[in-house]
Amino acid sequence: MKSCSISMLQLAHMIFLMTVITTQSFGQAVAINAGGDPPNAKSILDVSSIEKGLLIPRMTTAKRENIGPGITEAGMMVYDTDLARFMFFNGADWLRLGDGFWRESGAGIQNEVANVGIGGAPTAGLPLSVSGGMSLAANIFNSGAGDAFGLKVTNTVGTGIAVFSGSAISGYPSPPAAIFGIGSDGANGAFFSSLTAGGTGVLALSGGTGPAIDAFALGTGFAGLFRGGDVSIEERLGIGTSGPVSNRLRVEGSDLNALISGQSNFVGNFDVRAVEGISVPAPGWGYGGEFTGGYVGVYGFANGTSYAGDAIGVYGISTGSTGLRIGVYGTAIGGATNWAGYFNAGNVFMANDLRLGDIDGAVGYKLSVQGKIICEELKVQSSATWPDYVFSHDYNLMPIRDLEQHIIKHHHLPGIPSAEQVAEEGILIGDMQTRMMEKIEELTLYIIAQDKRIAELEKLPESGKQ
């Protein structure tokens, strides 16, 4: 079949003649085809060809926008040669063909009319529902340097994205993952953020015994990294264990490093605590900390470096308004030798009383011992006057006859407590040493006087005197 060109007038005549013929044969409907077939019963114009297409009016954007004046016919369609798109008039605006649901927005498209379902029917209330798998292999969103996302969901009212899974991912740890992300070379496998006060960046729920969030790291990466805010855990946390834990925090490990390490990087003159434990369920109850070690249960080390003040390795305080209060309490049992307290190097200072063998000490004494004391040397530095005054020329030495009468009457030396008094009150070592030295010096004077008397008596025979 040869092609030929006809003028608009000729085309008008042909359409008129065909309309007349078709109208006569088919009542209002028009069919254009090579075989003379009747038009479709549901169509006013039925054009069919296996070799040629249909060209609708073509014009520039300016010509299209100048159609009119006062165009109001919804459904008018032209081909815009500037935009290379089919355009239709909806009664108010010119729209691209297909803009009824999808509309271009910048470099992308948007849907403002209906929810979208991929792999199944859309879910009411959700703009996008995906049934089955979804793979994002490139950056879909990139709002600037350092801000590239594989998937970005923003919702200022409810949940940004809800994902459910019922099967595990092949080649990776079980149980099944609702969200699975892998980041390499410093990239994040998954990034969650809340932009509103009180919002939640990620909300994970577990309906069974499995974890709501299961994160692992390949190589030397971090399984989880939380930055720019606090982390709050309302229930229990287990580190190094996959089973349920009975404690609020349980840490297990098998390497040589410390399981828990606390370090404060604060710089300034303030006693910052690296670790603090508080437990006061009721007055008189609760352990602030409990530690068990095969060698050392609690190890305290104070690195004072160049600080001129006190540096204390272990510091204990006990307060209250009644009852017994103990700052540091030690018990040692079961060994060949047991020491409840052992001070290896340095001096021991007691600001108040020290009591051995019994907590009830003597009032007014710094050291109370319920039992015996053994030592190689004991030094008493008394502030009392040492009895050298006995040897003074004006010392009033008791006559020996008076001393004899005192002993007969009281059964003890003058100035020395009686046996009954010693049994009831004890003795003061320093005072007793002073008294005994006084008696020794008095005894020395008695001996000297006695020696002089003997010497005088020994001279009597030599002089012939009776």
C-alpha positions in Angstrom: 0.0 0.0 0.0 1.4 3.3 -1.1 1.4 6.4 1.2 0.1 9.8 0.1 -0.5 13.2 1.6 -3.8 15.0 1.6 -4.8 18.5 2.7 -6.9 19.3 5.7 -9.8 20.1 3.4 -9.5 16.7 1.7 -9.2 15.0 5.1 -12.4 16.8 6.3 -14.2 15.6 3.3 -13.1 12.0 3.8 -14.1 12.0 7.5 -17.4 13.5 6.5 -18.1 10.8 3.9 -16.9 8.0 6.2 -19.1 9.4 9.0 -22.1 9.5 6.7 -21.5 6.0 5.5 -20.7 4.6 9.0 -23.6 6.4 10.5 -25.9 4.9 8.0 -24.5 1.5 8.5 -23.6 1.5 12.2 -25.6 4.3 13.8 -23.2 7.0 15.2 -20.1 4.8 15.6 -17.1 5.2 13.2 -14.7 2.4 12.3 -11.4 3.1 10.4 -9.6 0.0 9.3 -8.4 -1.7 6.1 -10.8 -4.7 6.2 -14.1 -2.8 6.5 -14.8 -4.3 9.9 -17.6 -2.7 12.0 -16.6 -0.5 15.0 -16.6 -1.9 18.6 -20.0 -1.6 20.1 -18.7 0.3 23.1 -16.7 2.8 21.0 -17.7 5.9 19.2 -14.4 5.7 17.1 -12.7 2.4 16.5 -9.3 2.8 14.7 -7.3 -0.4 14.0 -4.1 -1.1 12.0 -1.3 -3.5 12.1 1.1 -1.2 10.2 0.4 2.4 11.2 -0.1 4.4 14.4 -2.3 7.3 15.4 -0.9 10.8 15.6 -2.8 13.3 17.8 -2.2 17.1 17.5 1.4 18.1 18.2 2.5 21.5 19.4 4.9 23.4 21.5 4.3 24.2 25.2 3.5 27.8 24.3 0.9 26.8 21.7 -0.6 24.3 24.1 -0.9 26.9 26.9 -2.5 29.3 24.4 -5.3 27.0 23.3 -8.6 28.7 24.0 -9.3 31.3 25.2 -11.2 30.0 28.3 -10.6 26.3 27.7 -12.8 24.2 30.1 -13.1 20.9 28.2 -11.7 18.2 30.5 -10.1 15.3 28.6 -8.5 17.3 25.8 -5.1 15.8 24.9 -2.2 16.9 22.8 1.5 15.9 22.4 3.9 18.6 23.8 6.9 18.6 21.5 9.0 20.7 24.0 8.4 18.3 26.9 8.2 15.2 24.6 5.1 14.1 26.6 1.4 13.6 26.2 -0.5 16.2 28.1 -4.2 16.2 29.0 -6.5 18.9 30.4 -8.5 17.9 33.6 -10.8 20.9 33.5 -8.4 23.0 35.6 -4.8 22.3 34.7 -2.7 20.7 32.1 -1.2 17.4 33.4 1.2 14.9 32.1 -0.4 11.7 31.0 -0.3 9.4 34.1 -0.3 12.2 36.7 -3.6 11.0 38.1 -1.7 8.8 40.6 2.0 9.5 40.0 3.5 12.9 39.5 7.0 14.1 38.9 8.6 15.9 41.8 12.1 17.2 41.1 14.2 14.3 40.0 11.7 11.7 41.3 8.0 10.9 41.4 5.4 11.1 44.1 1.9 9.6 44.7 -0.6 11.8 46.5 -3.8 9.9 45.7 -3.7 6.3 46.9 -1.7 3.8 48.9 0.7 1.6 47.0 1.1 -2.2 47.4 4.1 -4.1 46.0 3.7 -7.9 45.8 0.2 -7.7 47.2 -2.7 -5.4 48.1 -1.9 -2.1 49.8 -2.5 -1.9 53.6 -5.0 0.7 54.8 -3.3 3.6 56.4 0.2 2.8 55.0 1.4 4.7 51.9 3.6 1.8 50.9 3.2 -1.9 51.6 5.7 -4.5 50.4 4.9 -8.2 50.5 8.0 -10.4 50.0 11.6 -9.3 49.7 13.0 -5.9 48.8 16.5 -5.2 47.7 18.1 -1.7 47.8 21.4 -1.9 46.0 22.0 1.9 45.4 21.6 5.2 47.1 17.9 6.1 46.7 18.2 9.2 48.8 21.1 11.5 48.8 20.5 15.0 50.3 24.1 16.1 50.4 27.7 15.1 51.2 27.8 12.5 54.0 24.0 12.0 54.0 23.3 9.1 51.6 20.6 6.6 52.4 19.5 3.3 50.9 16.1 3.8 52.4 14.7 6.9 54.1 11.4 6.9 55.9 9.9 10.0 57.6 6.8 9.9 59.7 5.9 12.7 62.2 2.8 10.9 63.6 3.2 7.1 63.8 5.7 4.4 62.9 8.1 5.2 60.1 8.6 1.6 58.9 7.2 -1.7 60.2 8.8 -4.9 59.0 7.8 -8.5 59.9 9.7 -11.6 59.1 9.1 -15.3 59.5 12.2 -17.0 58.0 15.9 -16.7 58.6 18.4 -15.2 56.1 20.5 -17.8 54.4 24.2 -17.8 55.4 23.7 -15.5 58.5 22.9 -16.1 62.1 19.4 -17.2 63.1 16.6 -16.5 64.3 14.8 -14.7 61.4 15.5 -11.0 61.0 12.8 -8.4 60.4 15.4 -5.8 59.3 18.8 -7.0 58.1 21.6 -4.5 57.3 25.3 -5.0 56.5 27.7 -2.1 56.5 31.3 -2.4 55.2 34.3 -0.2 55.3 33.0 2.1 58.1 29.4 2.3 56.6 26.3 1.7 58.7 24.3 -1.4 58.2 21.2 0.4 59.5 20.7 4.0 60.7 17.8 5.1 62.9 17.0 8.6 64.1 14.2 10.4 65.9 13.9 14.1 64.9 11.2 15.0 67.4 11.2 15.3 71.2 10.1 12.1 72.8 10.2 10.2 69.5 11.7 6.7 69.0 14.4 6.1 66.3 13.7 2.4 66.2 11.0 0.3 68.0 11.6 -3.5 67.9 9.2 -6.1 69.3 9.8 -9.8 69.8 6.7 -12.0 70.0 8.5 -15.1 71.2 11.7 -16.0 73.0 14.0 -14.6 70.4 15.7 -11.2 70.5 13.9 -8.1 69.2 17.2 -6.8 67.9 20.1 -9.1 66.9 23.2 -7.3 65.8 26.6 -8.8 65.0 29.8 -7.4 63.6 32.0 -8.9 60.9 35.7 -8.4 61.5 36.6 -5.6 63.9 33.4 -3.6 63.5 30.9 -2.6 66.1 27.7 -4.6 66.5 26.1 -1.5 67.9 27.1 2.1 68.1 24.9 4.7 70.0 25.9 8.3 69.6 24.5 11.7 70.4 22.2 10.7 73.2 21.5 8.4 76.2 20.6 4.7 76.0 17.7 3.6 78.2 16.9 -0.1 78.9 13.8 -0.7 80.9 14.3 -4.4 81.4 17.4 -6.7 81.6 20.6 -6.5 79.6 23.0 -9.4 79.0 26.4 -8.9 77.5 28.4 -12.0 76.4 25.4 -14.3 76.9 22.5 -15.2 74.6 20.3 -16.7 77.2 17.8 -15.0 79.5 19.3 -13.2 82.5 17.9 -12.7 86.0 19.9 -9.6 86.7 19.3 -6.2 85.3 22.8 -6.3 83.9 24.8 -9.5 83.3 28.2 -9.5 81.7 30.0 -12.7 80.7 33.3 -13.2 78.9 36.3 -15.6 78.5 39.1 -13.3 77.5 41.8 -11.8 79.6 40.4 -8.3 79.5 38.3 -6.8 82.3 34.6 -7.6 81.8 33.5 -4.2 82.9 35.7 -1.1 82.7 34.8 2.3 83.8 36.9 5.4 83.1 36.0 9.0 83.6 37.7 11.5 81.3 36.5 14.5 83.3 39.3 17.1 83.9 39.0 19.2 87.0 39.2 19.2 90.8 36.2 17.0 91.5 35.8 13.5 92.9 34.2 11.9 89.8 33.1 8.3 90.3 34.0 5.8 87.5 31.6 3.3 89.0 28.8 3.9 91.6 26.5 1.3 93.2 23.5 2.2 95.4 21.2 -0.3 97.0 19.0 0.8 100.0 15.7 -1.2 99.7 15.1 -0.5 103.4 17.1 0.9 106.3 19.8 -1.6 107.3 19.4 -3.7 104.0 21.2 -3.7 100.6 24.7 -4.2 99.2 26.1 -1.3 97.2 28.5 -3.8 95.6 29.4 -7.5 95.8 32.6 -8.9 94.3 34.1 -12.4 94.4 37.6 -13.2 93.3 39.8 -16.3 93.5 42.7 -14.2 94.7 41.4 -10.7 95.5 37.7 -9.9 96.1 38.1 -6.1 96.1 41.3 -4.4 94.9 41.7 -0.7 95.7 44.5 1.4 94.1 44.9 5.1 94.5 47.3 6.7 92.1 48.0 10.1 93.7 51.0 10.9 91.4 52.1 14.4 92.3 49.1 15.3 94.5 50.3 16.5 97.9 47.1 15.5 99.7 45.8 12.1 100.9 45.5 9.2 98.4 43.4 6.4 99.8 43.4 2.9 98.3 40.2 1.7 100.2 37.9 4.1 101.9 35.0 2.9 104.1 32.2 5.0 105.7 29.3 3.8 107.8 26.7 6.2 109.1 23.4 6.0 111.0 21.6 7.2 114.1 21.5 4.0 116.1 23.0 0.5 116.2 26.5 -0.7 115.4 28.2 0.9 112.4 31.3 -0.7 110.7 33.3 1.2 108.0 35.4 -1.8 106.9 34.5 -5.4 107.9 36.7 -8.4 107.1 36.4 -12.1 107.7 38.9 -14.9 106.9 38.0 -18.6 107.4 39.0 -22.0 106.1 42.7 -21.4 105.5 45.8 -22.7 107.3 46.3 -19.2 108.5 43.4 -16.6 108.5 43.8 -12.9 108.7 40.6 -10.8 108.7 42.9 -7.8 108.2 46.4 -7.7 106.8 48.5 -4.5 106.4 51.6 -5.3 104.4 53.4 -2.0 104.3 53.0 1.4 105.9 51.8 2.5 109.3 48.4 2.0 110.8 46.7 5.0 112.3 43.7 4.9 114.6 42.1 8.2 115.3 39.9 6.7 118.1 39.9 3.6 120.2 41.3 0.2 119.3 39.7 -2.8 120.9 41.0 -6.4 120.7 39.0 -9.4 121.8 35.9 -7.5 122.8 33.9 -4.6 121.3 33.3 -3.3 124.8 36.4 -1.4 125.6 37.4 0.5 128.7 36.2 4.1 128.8 38.9 6.7 128.3 41.5 4.3 126.9 42.8 4.3 123.3 43.6 0.5 123.4 41.5 -2.2 125.1 42.6 -5.8 125.0 40.5 -8.7 126.3 43.2 -11.3 126.8 47.0 -11.4 127.0 49.7 -9.4 125.3 53.1 -10.7 124.4 56.0 -8.6 123.1 59.7 -8.4 123.1 59.8 -4.8 124.2 57.3 -2.4 125.7 58.0 1.3 126.1 55.9 3.5 128.3 56.7 7.2 127.8 55.2 8.7 131.0 54.7 12.4 131.5 54.8 12.0 135.3 57.9 13.0 137.3 60.4 10.2 137.5 61.3 9.4 141.2 64.9 10.8 141.2 63.6 13.2 143.8 64.1 10.3 146.3 67.8 11.0 146.2 67.3 14.7 147.0 68.9 15.8 150.3 65.6 17.1 151.5 63.6 14.0 150.7 61.5 12.8 153.7 62.3 9.1 153.9 59.9 7.2 156.1 61.8 5.8 159.2 62.2 2.0 159.0 60.2 1.5 162.1 57.2 3.4 160.6 57.5 1.4 157.5 57.3 -1.8 159.5 54.2 -0.6 161.3 52.5 0.4 157.9 53.2 -3.1 156.5 51.9 -4.8 159.6 48.7 -2.8 159.5 48.0 -2.6 155.7 49.9 -5.6 154.3 51.4 -3.5 151.4 54.0 -0.9 150.9 53.1 2.8 151.3 51.9 4.3 148.0 51.4 0.9 146.4 47.8 -0.3 145.7 46.5 -3.3 147.6 45.8 -6.6 146.0 42.0 -6.0 146.2 42.4 -2.7 144.5 44.5 -4.2 141.7 42.0 -7.0 141.2 39.2 -4.5 140.9 40.8 -1.6 139.0 43.9 -3.0 137.5 47.1 -1.0 137.4 48.6 1.7 135.2 51.9 0.5 133.9 53.5 3.9 133.7 52.3 4.9 137.1 53.2 1.5 138.7 56.7 1.7 137.2 57.1 5.1 138.8 55.9 3.9 142.2 58.1 0.8 142.0 61.1 2.9 141.1 60.3 5.1 144.1 60.3 2.1 146.4 63.5 0.8 144.8 65.3 4.1 145.4 63.9 4.3 148.9 65.1 0.7 149.5 68.5 1.8 148.2 68.6 4.5 150.8 67.6 2.0 153.5 70.4 -0.3 152.4 73.0 2.5 152.4 71.9 3.6 155.8 72.1 0.0 157.0 75.5 -0.4 155.5 76.8 2.6 157.3 75.4 1.3 160.6 77.1 -2.1 160.1 80.4 -0.4 159.3 80.2 1.6 162.5 79.5 -1.6 164.5 82.4 -3.4 162.9 84.8 -0.7 164.2 83.9 -1.2 167.9 86.2 -4.2 168.7 89.2 -2.5 167.2 88.8 0.4 169.7 88.3 -1.9 172.6 84.9 -0.5 173.4 82.1 -2.7 174.5 
